[in-house]
Amino acid sequence: MTINSPPRMTVRLNPSKLLLSKWTAVTPRNREKHFIVTQLIEPEPPARAIEFIELEAIYTRRSTALPWRALLDGSQWLQGWR
């Protein structure tokens, strides 16, 4: 008998509403598990869509810039703090 796990919900994100959203790393490194989006990095020229965000670790205050679409990867990120 095979037990099927429930399907993962696909996260739908609007990059302009990501500011101050909370995220949990699925596999934490260096005690960095909980993160918050601290900045939406404006593209050049400003008329283009947002591509990058700044994500800050709550525990260490270390910031990292990454493409906002990386947050859609459920094997790396969970929305909210868990």
Secondary structure, DSSP 8 states (H G I E B T S, - for coil): --------------GGG-TT-EEEEEEEETTEEEEEEEEEE--SSTTS---EEEEEETTT--EEEEEGGGGG-TTTEEES--
